[in-house]
Amino acid sequence: MDTPIGPGPTGMNLNNIRVCARCGLRYDWRKSPSGMKMTYCSSLCERADLGFTVEALIRWEREPMDKEPVAPAGE
């Protein structure tokens, strides 16, 4: 549906309404704080479903591995 509905001069476009994969609520995907805006209505649903948020995964840094010298196999 491309016809705007609701109050105001522009109304609300139903193309922007999605259903959350976790909780099943309808939401406007453009206003979702989730990193996966078109899938989850909030970061809480994203974390509950995946076990992490995309934003946290992007910011996560691996700790450098301490490289120990490798002895030759014959010794």
FENQUIVEN-V662225 format. One line per field, one symbol per residue. phi: phi as a letter, one per 40 degrees, with the letter a starting at -180 (. if undefined). burial: b if it has 24 or more other C-alpha atoms within 12 Angstrom, else e. A space follows every 50 residues. Layout:
phi: ???
burial: ???
//
This chain:
phi: .cccbgcgccgbcccccbbcccbgccacccbccccbdcbbcacccccccc gabcccccccbccccccccccdccc
burial: eeeeeeeeeeeeeeeebbebeeeeeebbbeebebbbbbbbbbbebbbeee eebeeeeeeeeeeeeeeeeeeeeee
//
